[in-house]
């Protein structure tokens, strides 16, 4: 089971941490409750700022708006 869920929407991503319930539906490419950390060649780490739960996700799950913030 994934600890952080990402759902694609027309105007951004819905991100929910299943560990603490922290959620965000940003309308801009900035996260307030989550942080993108460093990148591998094909993946990045998404961290919940509330409980510090982290999950590695493939870059294909990020929209092009978020991609340059992960680099």
C-alpha positions in Angstrom: 0.0 0.0 0.0 1.3 3.4 -0.9 1.7 5.8 2.0 1.2 8.9 -0.2 -1.5 9.0 -2.9 -1.3 11.2 -6.0 -4.4 11.8 -8.1 -4.2 13.8 -11.3 -6.6 16.6 -11.9 -7.1 19.0 -14.8 -5.5 21.9 -12.9 -2.9 20.1 -10.8 -2.4 17.1 -8.5 -4.3 16.0 -5.4 -1.8 14.7 -2.9 -2.9 12.8 0.3 -0.7 11.3 3.0 -2.4 8.1 4.3 -0.3 8.1 7.4 -1.4 11.4 9.0 -4.2 12.5 6.7 -2.4 15.6 5.4 -3.8 16.6 2.0 -3.2 19.2 -0.6 -4.9 20.3 -3.9 -2.6 22.9 -5.2 -3.6 25.3 -8.0 0.0 26.5 -8.4 3.1 24.4 -8.9 4.2 25.0 -5.3 3.5 22.5 -2.5 2.7 23.9 1.0 2.3 20.7 2.9 4.6 18.4 0.9 8.1 18.7 -0.4 9.9 17.3 -3.4 13.4 16.2 -2.6 16.3 15.4 -4.9 15.9 13.3 -8.0 17.3 10.1 -9.4 17.3 9.6 -13.1 13.7 8.6 -13.2 12.3 9.2 -9.8 11.9 11.8 -7.0 11.1 11.6 -3.3 7.8 13.2 -2.0 7.8 14.0 1.7 4.9 14.9 3.9 5.9 17.9 6.0 3.5 17.0 8.8 4.6 13.5 9.7 7.8 13.2 7.6 6.5 10.2 5.7 8.4 9.9 2.4 7.8 7.9 -0.7 9.8 7.6 -3.9 7.7 8.2 -7.0 8.4 8.0 -10.7 8.8 11.3 -12.5 6.0 10.2 -14.8 3.5 10.8 -12.0 4.5 14.5 -11.8 3.0 16.9 -14.2 5.4 19.1 -16.2 4.6 22.0 -13.9 6.1 20.2 -10.9 9.0 18.6 -12.8 11.4 21.6 -12.7 10.8 22.0 -8.9 12.0 18.5 -8.3 15.3 19.0 -10.2 
